[in-house]
């Protein structure tokens, strides 16, 4: 029986009811916010050097592929669901919500979510909450078998759901947006902006031949054992918008293409790396306002290696300019910036924005987590670059490696996917 297990050894089992599973975690909540039990508070506050992060607040013992914190203390997560139909092995992930009061419930049973006429499989590769915490955008990588020879068609789509699991239907279509990636609900609660890969508007990849079907292969969050020796060309994306309650899709920022986009949905905007068609020329860091359809160039970058993120306040942005230099920039005064030496990876901001948590290595591979203190931003003259600060990264969690991690929007909690078992473990951030 599945259950939510506390770090101190007690397991809270759940019960089945009308196809939905519910459970309760033994946690203390004050005014809807997650609080650590008083018996542990003194221990968690004992040290300010992050050792408290090595003692979990709680865990969810499931085979979890993706998760996302909401601004209200809830967690949406996807669990792998593998089953067989007529001897064909399929995967359709289930989607759950862990509530702020400790309960959890399944809002989507993947086995019953079907698209197309042939055998259909998908894995959840992204979850994003709306700012009001009432809706989700679920990014799925799909595979559909379309003939008796076993050939499959790969694709990507985004499913729109409310927090009760009801599909949100788009006028003239259904609840999915074919080809949509990196979708986000805007602050108005009725608009969804998303990217579509250039040249792949229908979201379909080339046909896979029989015997190489993703219907019967390792899940998509597994990195290849032998990565390509050469870096693949950057994919380029166009931006679109749909209003599920009112109208169909429309293009945004026509004539512009982007290689990377990160959202700041509270302020109805985002930061992006804009490229020329064909990925020629130097990358430009831009701020985008999809509501007004306006953009502002923050600077032309000498290079871009990855990791673009916006700080919780929406006032700073960070990104790697090469494999070992992280650059931080002020969004209001873009010539105020700083650089720090840290190996390329993925990052998340602390709540006070004085440091970032970095997972070293490729995004789809497990890596260790380290805190990196950020140097102060300084004004830099046109044509000049800031000095690169040298800092000592601070390892946490016994230097264990994790595939996915995320810091809650309020900066109070760190969630990680446990290696091997893929359980979700949540730690307090100290």
N, C-alpha and C positions, 0 to 999 in steps of 0.2 A: 504494500500500500504506500502510495506517495504521501509525503507530508512536508510540513515546514519545520525545520529543525533549528533549535536554538544552539548557540555555540557552547553552552554549558551542559549539553548532553540530553536535554529534554526534547522529545519529538511530539508535535501536535498533529494528530491525524485528522482527516477530514471525512466528510460524508458525501455520497452521491445523491443528487436530487434533480430529477427531470433533465438529465443530460448535462447539468452544470455541477462543478465540484467546488465546494467551499471549505475553507479551513480558517484557523485563527492562529496568529502568532502571539506569543506571550510578551508583548511590548507595552510600554506606557505611552499614551498619546495625550497631549495637552492642547486644547483648542484646535484639534485636527492635525497637529504637527507631531512628527515622530520624536519621542524623547527616550533616552536611555533609562532603564530601570534604576531607581535610586541606589540600590545595592551595588551597582556597577559604576555609578557616577564618580565616586571618589577615585576609583582605580583609573577610569578614563582620563580624569583631570590630573592624575599624579605627574604625568610627564608631558612636556611641551615639545618634545623632539620627535613626535610622530610614532613613538613606540606603542601608543594606545591604538593605532590603526591595526596592530597585529592581533587585536581581540575583537572578533566580529560582533556587530549589533544583532544581526540575524542572518539566516540563510534560507534559500528556497531549493530544496532537493529535487530538482527536475533536470531533464536533458535539455538545457536551454541554449538556443542558437543566437538570439538577440534580445536586448532589453532596452528600456528607456524610462528615465524618471520623468514624472510630470512636475509642474510647478507647485502642485498641491500635496506632494508627498506620496503619490501613487506610483506604481511601477507597472508598465506594460511589458510583457515578455512573450516570446515565442518558444514553444517546445517542439522538438522533432517528433513527427508522427509518421511512422513507416508501416505500410500494410501492403497486402497483395490482392489484386483483382485478376482473376483468370490467369494466374501464374505470372503476372507482371508486377514487379515490385515498384510501388509508388511511394512518394513522400509528399505529404501536405501538412505543413506545420499547423499546430493549434496555437491560438492566441489567448492569453490570460491577462487579467488585471489583479494585482495585489493592492487592496484598498488601504487607505490611510488608517483605518480602524483595525487592520490586521487580517481581515478576511481576504479571500481570493476567489476568483470565479473565472471560468472559461467563457469567453465571448465569441469564439469562432472554433468550431470543430472542423478541422481541415478535411476530414474524410467526406464531409457533406458539401464542401465548397468545390464546385465543378465548373469548368469553362471548356467550350469546344465539344466536339463529338467523339474524339478518340481518348485513349488513356492520357491523363493529364496529371502532371506533378509540379510542385513548386516548393521552394524554400524561402523563408522570410529573411531578407538581407538588410532590412532597415525598418525602424519604427519611429514615428515622430508625433508628439502630442500637439494639439491646438493650444493656443495660449489660454483658453478658458478651461482646459482639461476635460472637455466633453467629447472630443473627436480624435480620431487617429488617421494618419496616412501610413499605409503598410506597403513597403516596397517588396516585391516578389520577383524572384528569378524563376522562370517557367520553362517547362518542356512538355511538348505535346506530340504523341505518336500519331501519324496521319496516314499510314498505310500498313498493309499486312507484312511488309518486309521489315518493319521495325524502325523505319526512318523517323527521326524526330525533328521538330522545329523548336529552337531555343528562343527565348524572349524575355522581356522584362515588362512589368506593369505595376501600377500602384492601385491598391484597394482602399476605398474610403469607408470608414466605419464610425459609428458613434460608440460611446463607452458602454452601451448595452449590447453591442454586437450587431446592431441593425445596419445593413448596408445603406449607404447614402447614394442615391441614384442620380446620375447626371442626365439632364434633359436630352432626349434623342439617343441615349446610350444606356449603359448600366452603371454599376458601382465601381468599375475599374477604368483606369486610364492607360490604354496600351502604349508602351514605349516610355512611360513617365518614370523618371528617376529623380531622387533628391526633392521630393514633393513636400510642400509645407503649407499648412493652413495660415492664412493671413489673419491679422488682428480683428478684422470685421467678422470672422467666424463663418463667412459664406464664400470666400474666394480661396482657391488653391493655386499656387504657382509651382511650376515644376520645370525640369529640364528634359529635353529629348535629344538623344545622340544624333548628330548631323549625319544624314543619309540613312537613318534607321527609324523613321517616323512611326512605323508600325510596331516597333519594339521587337522585331524578329531578327534573330541571327541567322547566318547560313544554315542550311539543312545539315544535320548530322547523319552519317550513314549508320546502317544497322550494326549493332555490336558496340557502338560508342555512345549509346543513348545516356543522357543524364537521368533518365528514369530509373536507371539501375547502376548508379555510380556513387562515389563519395559525395557527401553534402558540399554545397558551394562554399561554405566557410572553411573548408579544408584547403590549405595552400598546396600547390603542386610540390612533389618531393624534389623535382629537378626544375627550378625556375629557369626561364630563358636567359641566355648569356647576355643578350642585348636588350636594352630598355625598349618596350613597345612605344610607337609614336603616341603622343598625347591625343586622347579623344577630345573632340570638340562638341559642344552642346549649344542648342538654342533654347530660349526661355518661352514658356507658354503659360496661359492662365485659364482656369475653368471655374465657373460658378455653379456648383452642383444644384443649388436651389433655384437657379434662375436661367442660366444659359450654358451653351457648350463652350468649346475651347476657342481661344484666340491667341495670336502671337504677341509677344512682348519684345521690345528692343530689336526690332527687325533690322537685319544687316549686321548684328553683333553676335559673336560666338564666344563661348567661355569654356575654359578647361576645368575650372574648379569654382564652386559656389558654396558659401556657408551662410546660413540664415540668422537673422536677428528678428524673429517674428514679432517680438513685443514692440519693436519700432518699425514694423512693416518694411524691412529692408534686408540687405545682405551685403557681404563683401565677396568679390569675385576676382579671378585672374582672367582678364580678357586677352584674346589672341587674335591675330590676323587669320583669315581663312588659310588653311593649310599649315597652321601653327608656325608660320614664319614671323620673323621680327621678335623684338623683346617683349616679354610679358608685361602687361599693365595691371596694376592693382587699382580696382575701381569699387566705389560704393554704389549700390543699386537701390532704387525706390520703385518697386513694381506698381504701386498704386498710382503714382504720378507719371510713371514710365520715364524717369529721369536718372541720369548717372553722373558721377563725379569721379574724375581721375585723381587718385591719391599719389601716384608716382609710377615711373617706369622702372622695373626691377632689372638689376644686372643678371639675375637668375632666379628661378623658382624650382625648388626640389620637392615641396609638399608640405602638408601639415597646416594648411590655412585654417585658423580658428578666430572667432570673435570672443572677447572677454564678456563676462556676465553683465557688466554695465553697458555694453555696446560701445564703449569709448576707445577700446584698443583692439588691435589685431596682431596676430603672430603667425609666422611662417618661416620655413627654412629656405634660405637663398642658395644653399649648397648642402652637401652631405654632413657638414659639421658646424654650420653657423645658423642660429635662430635669430631672426630679426623681429623686433616688436615696434609697432608704430602707433602713434596717436591718430585717431580718425578725424578729430576736429582740427588739429594742427599737424598735418602729415609730415612736416619736416622735423618734428620731435620724435626721436627714435632711439633704439638701443640694439646692441647685438650681444649674444652670449654664445660661448662655444659649448655645443652639446650635439651628440650624434643624432642623425636623422631618425625620426620615428613618428609617432602620433602623440598628441598632447591634449590635456584638459586644464582649464584655469582653476586656481583656488578661488574661493569666494571673495577674498580681499584683493585679488589680482596682483599680489606681490610675488607669486611663484606659479610655476606650471608643473603638472605631473606628466612625465614623459614615459611612454612605452617605447623602448628602443627596438629598432628593427622594422621590417616590413609590416604593413597594416594587417595583413591576413596571416601573420605568423605570431606565435607566442613570444613574449619578451618580458624582461624585468621592468619594474616601475621605479622611477627615481623622481624625487622633488628637485627642481632647479629654481633657485632664487633669481629673480630678474633684476638686472641693474636699473637705475633710474633713467628715464628718458631725458635726452638732451637735444637742444636745437642744433641741427646740422645744416651747414650752408649748402647751397645748390652745387652739385657736382662733387661734394665731399661725402664721406661715409663715416659712421660712428666707429669708435674703437671697439674691438671684440673683447668682452669681459671674460675672464677665466673664473669659473666657479666650481666648487666641489659638489657633484650630484649626491643626493642623500637617498640611498636605497631603502625601500620599505618592504614589509611582508616577507621577511626572511629571504629576500632576493628570489622568490619564486617567480615563475613566468606565467603570464596570462595572455589570452588571445584578445578579449574584449574588456574594456573598462570604461567607466563613466562616472563623473562627479555630478551630484544632484544640483539643480539650478540654484538652490540656496547655499551651495558650497559646504553643506554639513555632512554629506555622506558620500562614500566611494563604493561603487559596485564593481565587482570583477567576476568573470566566468572562470570557475575552477578548472585547471587542466585535467584532461581525462574524463572525469565524471560530468563536467559541464554544469555543475551546480552554480547558482548565483549566490555570492557571499557579499554582504553589505557591511562596511566598516564605518565607524565615525571618523571624520577628518579632524585631526587635532593640530 
